[in-house]
Every structure is written in C-alpha cells, then in structure tokens.
Amino acid sequence: MVTAESIEQTIQSALPCEWIRVEGDDGHHFHAVIVSAQFQGKSMIQQHQLVYRALGDRMREEIHALSMKTYTPEQWQVAEKSFT
C-alpha cells in the first residue's frame, strides 16, 4: 500500500523542497502541500506538472488521486500562517 511518507520521499528525491507535507491514510487518495524554489516563475499547471514528473509511474500505477497546493518560498511565507 502506498503511504504518504513514501510519496513525500519520492517527491523530495526528484524535486528540491523547502517544505513538504503529504497526508492521506487510505492508500489511494492524498493531499500535498509542497514548497519549492523550482516553482518560481511557473504557472500553477507547470508547478503541478513538476510534481507529477517527480512521481513518474507512481502517479499512473499506484496513486488514484493527489490534490496539491504548491508554493514558492516567498508565497509560503504568507500562506504558512494558515497551516500552523
């Protein structure tokens, strides 16, 4: 069964993250918050594509649904207040 921790590790191994949290306990549906400087200057779609690329085949074969919020470090400085 896929775990939130294994998804975090997969993303972090391919995408430098300043902060990441993946949640989900049913093995198929997950929610992620990802902060990466790699998102700078990219649209939300491009940011999500970077994450999907990091997950590779896992997204097609193991993960049924992944909702995500992506932030640059600068955006996260404002947004993190709602997560703490």
FITOR-13651 format. One record per atom (N, C-alpha, C, O, CB): atom name; residue in one letter; z, y, x. Coordinates in Angstrom, 3 decimals. Glycine has a CB too. Layout:
<pts>
> name / resn / zz / yy / xx
> CA / A / Z / Y / X
...
</pts>
This chain:
<pts>
> name / resn / zz / yy / xx
> N / M / 0.000 / -1.186 / 0.843
> CA / M / 0.000 / 0.000 / 0.000
> C / M / 0.000 / 1.245 / 0.885
> O / M / 0.691 / 1.290 / 1.903
> CB / M / 1.223 / 0.000 / -0.957
> N / V / -0.765 / 2.236 / 0.499
> CA / V / -0.851 / 3.496 / 1.213
> C / V / 0.434 / 4.286 / 0.973
> O / V / 0.948 / 4.329 / -0.145
> CB / V / -2.100 / 4.307 / 0.764
> N / T / 0.946 / 4.907 / 2.034
> CA / T / 2.138 / 5.731 / 1.897
> C / T / 1.812 / 7.182 / 2.228
> O / T / 0.838 / 7.471 / 2.923
> CB / T / 3.265 / 5.211 / 2.804
> N / A / 2.629 / 8.077 / 1.729
> CA / A / 2.473 / 9.499 / 2.030
> C / A / 2.575 / 9.731 / 3.534
> O / A / 1.842 / 10.548 / 4.091
> CB / A / 3.535 / 10.336 / 1.283
> N / E / 3.476 / 9.018 / 4.181
> CA / E / 3.660 / 9.177 / 5.624
> C / E / 2.414 / 8.762 / 6.400
> O / E / 2.045 / 9.416 / 7.376
> CB / E / 4.858 / 8.360 / 6.094
> N / S / 1.764 / 7.680 / 5.974
> CA / S / 0.569 / 7.236 / 6.694
> C / S / -0.577 / 8.232 / 6.515
> O / S / -1.384 / 8.425 / 7.424
> CB / S / 0.139 / 5.838 / 6.210
> N / I / -0.645 / 8.859 / 5.349
> CA / I / -1.676 / 9.886 / 5.123
> C / I / -1.397 / 11.084 / 6.015
> O / I / -2.317 / 11.617 / 6.636
> CB / I / -1.720 / 10.320 / 3.625
> N / E / -0.145 / 11.516 / 6.088
> CA / E / 0.233 / 12.621 / 6.977
> C / E / -0.196 / 12.327 / 8.404
> O / E / -0.807 / 13.171 / 9.058
> CB / E / 1.752 / 12.872 / 6.921
> N / Q / 0.121 / 11.139 / 8.888
> CA / Q / -0.211 / 10.761 / 10.264
> C / Q / -1.714 / 10.768 / 10.499
> O / Q / -2.181 / 11.222 / 11.544
> CB / Q / 0.355 / 9.382 / 10.585
> N / T / -2.468 / 10.268 / 9.534
> CA / T / -3.928 / 10.238 / 9.677
> C / T / -4.489 / 11.648 / 9.749
> O / T / -5.341 / 11.938 / 10.589
> CB / T / -4.571 / 9.474 / 8.510
> N / I / -4.015 / 12.523 / 8.871
> CA / I / -4.498 / 13.908 / 8.881
> C / I / -4.129 / 14.577 / 10.194
> O / I / -4.973 / 15.213 / 10.825
> CB / I / -3.915 / 14.704 / 7.691
> N / Q / -2.871 / 14.438 / 10.612
> CA / Q / -2.412 / 15.088 / 11.843
> C / Q / -3.132 / 14.582 / 13.088
> O / Q / -3.298 / 15.330 / 14.051
> CB / Q / -0.928 / 14.882 / 12.006
> N / S / -3.553 / 13.342 / 13.081
> CA / S / -4.242 / 12.812 / 14.258
> C / S / -5.638 / 13.401 / 14.419
> O / S / -6.175 / 13.409 / 15.526
> CB / S / -4.333 / 11.299 / 14.172
> N / A / -6.232 / 13.892 / 13.343
> CA / A / -7.593 / 14.429 / 13.410
> C / A / -7.670 / 15.936 / 13.207
> O / A / -8.690 / 16.553 / 13.514
> CB / A / -8.447 / 13.754 / 12.387
> N / L / -6.601 / 16.530 / 12.691
> CA / L / -6.614 / 17.950 / 12.353
> C / L / -5.289 / 18.566 / 12.808
> O / L / -4.234 / 18.222 / 12.276
> CB / L / -6.839 / 18.166 / 10.814
> N / P / -5.336 / 19.473 / 13.787
> CA / P / -4.084 / 20.084 / 14.239
> C / P / -3.416 / 20.849 / 13.082
> O / P / -4.015 / 21.747 / 12.491
> CB / P / -4.347 / 21.037 / 15.441
> N / C / -2.190 / 20.482 / 12.779
> CA / C / -1.468 / 21.089 / 11.659
> C / C / -0.200 / 21.772 / 12.154
> O / C / 0.560 / 21.204 / 12.938
> CB / C / -1.121 / 20.028 / 10.593
> N / E / 0.015 / 22.987 / 11.690
> CA / E / 1.263 / 23.668 / 11.984
> C / E / 2.377 / 23.123 / 11.083
> O / E / 3.547 / 23.098 / 11.466
> CB / E / 1.106 / 25.195 / 11.801
> N / W / 1.992 / 22.693 / 9.891
> CA / W / 2.951 / 22.142 / 8.927
> C / W / 2.167 / 21.289 / 7.938
> O / W / 1.056 / 21.642 / 7.541
> CB / W / 3.758 / 23.283 / 8.185
> N / I / 2.756 / 20.164 / 7.545
> CA / I / 2.101 / 19.296 / 6.557
> C / I / 3.169 / 18.548 / 5.777
> O / I / 4.186 / 18.131 / 6.331
> CB / I / 1.116 / 18.294 / 7.244
> N / R / 2.927 / 18.386 / 4.500
> CA / R / 3.775 / 17.539 / 3.667
> C / R / 2.867 / 16.837 / 2.659
> O / R / 2.099 / 17.478 / 1.941
> CB / R / 4.906 / 18.376 / 2.943
> N / V / 2.970 / 15.528 / 2.621
> CA / V / 2.238 / 14.726 / 1.643
> C / V / 3.275 / 14.002 / 0.804
> O / V / 4.218 / 13.414 / 1.335
> CB / V / 1.242 / 13.714 / 2.334
> N / E / 3.096 / 14.049 / -0.501
> CA / E / 4.013 / 13.376 / -1.415
> C / E / 3.221 / 12.495 / -2.364
> O / E / 2.053 / 12.752 / -2.656
> CB / E / 4.866 / 14.399 / -2.202
> N / G / 3.882 / 11.459 / -2.835
> CA / G / 3.289 / 10.519 / -3.781
> C / G / 3.913 / 9.167 / -3.556
> O / G / 4.037 / 8.715 / -2.418
> CB / G / 1.747 / 10.450 / -3.631
> N / D / 4.306 / 8.517 / -4.630
> CA / D / 5.020 / 7.257 / -4.442
> C / D / 4.410 / 6.080 / -5.182
> O / D / 5.000 / 5.000 / -5.228
> CB / D / 6.427 / 7.419 / -4.874
> N / D / 3.227 / 6.280 / -5.764
> CA / D / 2.624 / 5.143 / -6.475
> C / D / 1.558 / 4.426 / -5.644
> O / D / 0.963 / 3.450 / -6.101
> CB / D / 2.011 / 5.619 / -7.782
> N / G / 1.318 / 4.913 / -4.421
> CA / G / 0.353 / 4.262 / -3.546
> C / G / -1.093 / 4.639 / -3.776
> O / G / -1.975 / 4.158 / -3.064
> CB / G / 0.481 / 2.821 / -3.685
> N / H / -1.359 / 5.494 / -4.761
> CA / H / -2.750 / 5.868 / -5.066
> C / H / -2.953 / 7.367 / -5.286
> O / H / -4.018 / 7.893 / -4.963
> CB / H / -3.211 / 5.128 / -6.292
> N / H / -1.965 / 8.056 / -5.822
> CA / H / -2.082 / 9.473 / -6.163
> C / H / -1.145 / 10.277 / -5.270
> O / H / 0.051 / 9.996 / -5.193
> CB / H / -1.760 / 9.719 / -7.667
> N / F / -1.705 / 11.282 / -4.597
> CA / F / -0.933 / 12.042 / -3.633
> C / F / -1.198 / 13.533 / -3.779
> O / F / -2.234 / 13.962 / -4.288
> CB / F / -1.253 / 11.584 / -2.218
> N / H / -0.220 / 14.306 / -3.312
> CA / H / -0.340 / 15.757 / -3.262
> C / H / 0.019 / 16.190 / -1.853
> O / H / 1.017 / 15.734 / -1.294
> CB / H / 0.577 / 16.454 / -4.328
> N / A / -0.792 / 17.073 / -1.273
> CA / A / -0.556 / 17.515 / 0.103
> C / A / -0.560 / 19.032 / 0.189
> O / A / -1.304 / 19.716 / -0.515
> CB / A / -1.615 / 16.930 / 1.047
> N / V / 0.290 / 19.536 / 1.071
> CA / V / 0.274 / 20.936 / 1.485
> C / V / 0.033 / 20.906 / 2.985
> O / V / 0.790 / 20.291 / 3.736
> CB / V / 1.626 / 21.703 / 1.107
> N / I / -1.029 / 21.576 / 3.414
> CA / I / -1.457 / 21.493 / 4.806
> C / I / -1.685 / 22.902 / 5.345
> O / I / -2.385 / 23.714 / 4.740
> CB / I / -2.746 / 20.633 / 4.942
> N / V / -1.074 / 23.169 / 6.501
> CA / V / -1.232 / 24.458 / 7.173
> C / V / -1.899 / 24.201 / 8.519
> O / V / -1.381 / 23.447 / 9.343
> CB / V / 0.150 / 25.192 / 7.352
> N / S / -3.045 / 24.829 / 8.735
> CA / S / -3.765 / 24.620 / 9.990
> C / S / -4.555 / 25.878 / 10.362
> O / S / -5.161 / 26.525 / 9.508
> CB / S / -4.712 / 23.399 / 9.878
> N / A / -4.532 / 26.202 / 11.635
> CA / A / -5.349 / 27.311 / 12.125
> C / A / -6.837 / 26.996 / 11.993
> O / A / -7.666 / 27.906 / 11.991
> CB / A / -5.005 / 27.625 / 13.586
> N / Q / -7.178 / 25.712 / 11.883
> CA / Q / -8.575 / 25.307 / 11.721
> C / Q / -9.175 / 25.820 / 10.410
> O / Q / -10.397 / 25.854 / 10.261
> CB / Q / -8.687 / 23.790 / 11.778
> N / F / -8.329 / 26.217 / 9.466
> CA / F / -8.812 / 26.704 / 8.173
> C / F / -9.243 / 28.172 / 8.221
> O / F / -9.864 / 28.673 / 7.284
> CB / F / -7.733 / 26.526 / 7.122
> N / Q / -8.912 / 28.848 / 9.308
> CA / Q / -9.221 / 30.272 / 9.440
> C / Q / -10.705 / 30.532 / 9.236
> O / Q / -11.543 / 29.890 / 9.869
> CB / Q / -8.784 / 30.789 / 10.808
> N / G / -11.031 / 31.469 / 8.355
> CA / G / -12.414 / 31.874 / 8.128
> C / G / -13.231 / 30.916 / 7.283
> O / G / -14.434 / 31.116 / 7.111
> CB / G / -13.084 / 32.049 / 9.421
> N / K / -12.597 / 29.874 / 6.751
> CA / K / -13.316 / 28.892 / 5.938
> C / K / -12.943 / 29.044 / 4.470
> O / K / -11.828 / 29.447 / 4.139
> CB / K / -13.013 / 27.461 / 6.419
> N / S / -13.885 / 28.719 / 3.599
> CA / S / -13.604 / 28.733 / 2.162
> C / S / -12.673 / 27.567 / 1.822
> O / S / -12.482 / 26.664 / 2.636
> CB / S / -14.928 / 28.647 / 1.330
> N / M / -12.106 / 27.590 / 0.640
> CA / M / -11.227 / 26.508 / 0.221
> C / M / -11.975 / 25.171 / 0.247
> O / M / -11.421 / 24.154 / 0.664
> CB / M / -10.665 / 26.786 / -1.186
> N / I / -13.206 / 25.179 / -0.190
> CA / I / -14.001 / 23.945 / -0.176
> C / I / -14.181 / 23.442 / 1.252
> O / I / -14.041 / 22.245 / 1.505
> CB / I / -15.378 / 24.176 / -0.836
> N / Q / -14.486 / 24.330 / 2.181
> CA / Q / -14.648 / 23.923 / 3.575
> C / Q / -13.329 / 23.394 / 4.157
> O / Q / -13.326 / 22.448 / 4.945
> CB / Q / -15.161 / 25.105 / 4.416
> N / Q / -12.219 / 24.009 / 3.765
> CA / Q / -10.908 / 23.540 / 4.227
> C / Q / -10.643 / 22.124 / 3.724
> O / Q / -10.199 / 21.259 / 4.479
> CB / Q / -9.788 / 24.496 / 3.751
> N / H / -10.921 / 21.900 / 2.445
> CA / H / -10.702 / 20.574 / 1.868
> C / H / -11.632 / 19.545 / 2.504
> O / H / -11.249 / 18.391 / 2.695
> CB / H / -10.911 / 20.608 / 0.346
> N / Q / -12.841 / 19.959 / 2.827
> CA / Q / -13.774 / 19.050 / 3.492
> C / Q / -13.250 / 18.622 / 4.861
> O / Q / -13.448 / 17.478 / 5.267
> CB / Q / -15.148 / 19.712 / 3.639
> N / L / -12.582 / 19.532 / 5.576
> CA / L / -11.977 / 19.171 / 6.857
> C / L / -10.922 / 18.085 / 6.672
> O / L / -10.833 / 17.154 / 7.472
> CB / L / -11.355 / 20.405 / 7.525
> N / V / -10.125 / 18.210 / 5.614
> CA / V / -9.097 / 17.216 / 5.345
> C / V / -9.738 / 15.887 / 4.961
> O / V / -9.329 / 14.836 / 5.456
> CB / V / -8.153 / 17.700 / 4.232
> N / Y / -10.732 / 15.923 / 4.087
> CA / Y / -11.415 / 14.684 / 3.691
> C / Y / -12.058 / 14.007 / 4.902
> O / Y / -12.037 / 12.782 / 5.023
> CB / Y / -12.486 / 14.978 / 2.616
> N / R / -12.629 / 14.818 / 5.795
> CA / R / -13.244 / 14.275 / 7.007
> C / R / -12.174 / 13.607 / 7.881
> O / R / -12.414 / 12.555 / 8.473
> CB / R / -13.977 / 15.396 / 7.800
> N / A / -10.993 / 14.231 / 7.954
> CA / A / -9.893 / 13.656 / 8.734
> C / A / -9.465 / 12.299 / 8.165
> O / A / -9.105 / 11.391 / 8.914
> CB / A / -8.691 / 14.623 / 8.759
> N / L / -9.507 / 12.170 / 6.849
> CA / L / -9.112 / 10.917 / 6.204
> C / L / -10.205 / 9.862 / 6.252
> O / L / -9.922 / 8.667 / 6.170
> CB / L / -8.729 / 11.174 / 4.770
> N / G / -11.436 / 10.294 / 6.384
> CA / G / -12.557 / 9.365 / 6.531
> C / G / -12.630 / 8.327 / 5.431
> O / G / -12.539 / 8.652 / 4.247
> CB / G / -12.471 / 8.674 / 7.849
> N / D / -12.794 / 7.071 / 5.829
> CA / D / -12.951 / 5.970 / 4.881
> C / D / -11.721 / 5.749 / 4.011
> O / D / -11.827 / 5.184 / 2.923
> CB / D / -13.270 / 4.704 / 5.622
> N / R / -10.565 / 6.184 / 4.472
> CA / R / -9.345 / 6.008 / 3.668
> C / R / -9.493 / 6.706 / 2.317
> O / R / -8.976 / 6.231 / 1.306
> CB / R / -8.106 / 6.560 / 4.422
> N / M / -10.198 / 7.828 / 2.306
> CA / M / -10.373 / 8.573 / 1.055
> C / M / -11.231 / 7.789 / 0.075
> O / M / -11.015 / 7.858 / -1.135
> CB / M / -11.004 / 9.945 / 1.326
> N / R / -12.190 / 7.056 / 0.582
> CA / R / -13.073 / 6.288 / -0.291
> C / R / -12.482 / 4.935 / -0.666
> O / R / -12.723 / 4.432 / -1.763
> CB / R / -14.414 / 6.090 / 0.375
> N / E / -11.713 / 4.349 / 0.238
> CA / E / -11.287 / 2.971 / 0.041
> C / E / -9.842 / 2.799 / -0.418
> O / E / -9.544 / 1.857 / -1.153
> CB / E / -11.477 / 2.229 / 1.294
> N / E / -8.936 / 3.689 / -0.002
> CA / E / -7.518 / 3.469 / -0.254
> C / E / -6.867 / 4.486 / -1.176
> O / E / -5.955 / 4.153 / -1.933
> CB / E / -6.797 / 3.461 / 1.025
> N / I / -7.333 / 5.716 / -1.112
> CA / I / -6.673 / 6.802 / -1.843
> C / I / -7.467 / 7.101 / -3.105
> O / I / -8.644 / 7.457 / -3.041
> CB / I / -6.541 / 8.080 / -0.957
> N / H / -6.822 / 6.956 / -4.239
> CA / H / -7.502 / 7.203 / -5.504
> C / H / -7.623 / 8.698 / -5.778
> O / H / -8.677 / 9.167 / -6.208
> CB / H / -6.761 / 6.514 / -6.650
> N / A / -6.545 / 9.454 / -5.531
> CA / A / -6.564 / 10.889 / -5.812
> C / A / -5.686 / 11.625 / -4.814
> O / A / -4.576 / 11.192 / -4.503
> CB / A / -6.094 / 11.173 / -7.252
> N / L / -6.198 / 12.741 / -4.317
> CA / L / -5.439 / 13.599 / -3.420
> C / L / -5.656 / 15.032 / -3.855
> O / L / -6.755 / 15.571 / -3.722
> CB / L / -5.856 / 13.390 / -1.932
> N / S / -4.611 / 15.644 / -4.373
> CA / S / -4.687 / 17.081 / -4.641
> C / S / -4.068 / 17.771 / -3.443
> O / S / -3.121 / 17.261 / -2.844
> CB / S / -3.953 / 17.480 / -5.990
> N / M / -4.596 / 18.917 / -3.097
> CA / M / -4.071 / 19.581 / -1.909
> C / M / -4.124 / 21.086 / -2.028
> O / M / -4.945 / 21.662 / -2.742
> CB / M / -4.832 / 19.144 / -0.689
> N / K / -3.212 / 21.694 / -1.298
> CA / K / -3.205 / 23.136 / -1.091
> C / K / -3.307 / 23.326 / 0.407
> O / K / -2.538 / 22.747 / 1.174
> CB / K / -1.911 / 23.833 / -1.696
> N / T / -4.262 / 24.145 / 0.815
> CA / T / -4.488 / 24.372 / 2.238
> C / T / -4.257 / 25.844 / 2.544
> O / T / -4.605 / 26.723 / 1.756
> CB / T / -5.921 / 23.937 / 2.657
> N / Y / -3.663 / 26.094 / 3.705
> CA / Y / -3.325 / 27.450 / 4.114
> C / Y / -3.580 / 27.643 / 5.596
> O / Y / -3.426 / 26.713 / 6.389
> CB / Y / -1.870 / 27.763 / 3.784
> N / T / -3.972 / 28.862 / 5.970
> CA / T / -3.940 / 29.258 / 7.363
> C / T / -2.482 / 29.586 / 7.680
> O / T / -1.695 / 29.782 / 6.754
> CB / T / -4.904 / 30.482 / 7.654
> N / P / -2.101 / 29.653 / 8.942
> CA / P / -0.715 / 30.023 / 9.259
> C / P / -0.313 / 31.371 / 8.666
> O / P / 0.828 / 31.542 / 8.237
> CB / P / -0.522 / 30.057 / 10.761
> N / E / -1.235 / 32.321 / 8.640
> CA / E / -0.933 / 33.635 / 8.079
> C / E / -0.690 / 33.551 / 6.570
> O / E / 0.239 / 34.171 / 6.052
> CB / E / -2.076 / 34.612 / 8.375
> N / Q / -1.519 / 32.790 / 5.878
> CA / Q / -1.328 / 32.614 / 4.431
> C / Q / -0.021 / 31.885 / 4.152
> O / Q / 0.660 / 32.179 / 3.170
> CB / Q / -2.513 / 31.836 / 3.814
> N / W / 0.330 / 30.941 / 5.010
> CA / W / 1.542 / 30.153 / 4.820
> C / W / 2.805 / 31.006 / 4.945
> O / W / 3.801 / 30.741 / 4.271
> CB / W / 1.584 / 29.015 / 5.828
> N / Q / 2.768 / 32.018 / 5.793
> CA / Q / 3.927 / 32.894 / 5.936
> C / Q / 4.321 / 33.505 / 4.604
> O / Q / 5.504 / 33.732 / 4.348
> CB / Q / 3.640 / 33.993 / 6.949
> N / V / 3.352 / 33.770 / 3.764
> CA / V / 3.617 / 34.321 / 2.430
> C / V / 3.925 / 33.198 / 1.445
> O / V / 4.876 / 33.300 / 0.669
> CB / V / 2.412 / 35.153 / 1.932
> N / A / 3.141 / 32.141 / 1.467
> CA / A / 3.247 / 31.076 / 0.474
> C / A / 4.475 / 30.195 / 0.637
> O / A / 4.970 / 29.663 / -0.357
> CB / A / 2.031 / 30.227 / 0.530
> N / E / 4.985 / 30.020 / 1.848
> CA / E / 6.071 / 29.065 / 2.066
> C / E / 7.347 / 29.431 / 1.330
> O / E / 8.199 / 28.569 / 1.111
> CB / E / 6.361 / 28.954 / 3.529
> N / K / 7.493 / 30.662 / 0.952
> CA / K / 8.676 / 31.063 / 0.198
> C / K / 8.796 / 30.310 / -1.116
> O / K / 9.902 / 30.095 / -1.611
> CB / K / 8.647 / 32.551 / -0.066
> N / S / 7.655 / 29.905 / -1.691
> CA / S / 7.683 / 29.160 / -2.944
> C / S / 7.928 / 27.676 / -2.730
> O / S / 8.143 / 26.941 / -3.694
> CB / S / 6.390 / 29.356 / -3.690
> N / F / 7.899 / 27.215 / -1.456
> CA / F / 8.104 / 25.793 / -1.168
> C / F / 9.483 / 25.516 / -0.586
> O / F / 9.865 / 24.356 / -0.431
> CB / F / 7.039 / 25.297 / -0.209
> N / T / 10.227 / 26.556 / -0.263
> CA / T / 11.550 / 26.330 / 0.325
> C / T / 12.657 / 26.695 / -0.619
> O / T / 13.832 / 26.563 / -0.274
> CB / T / 11.703 / 27.111 / 1.596
</pts>
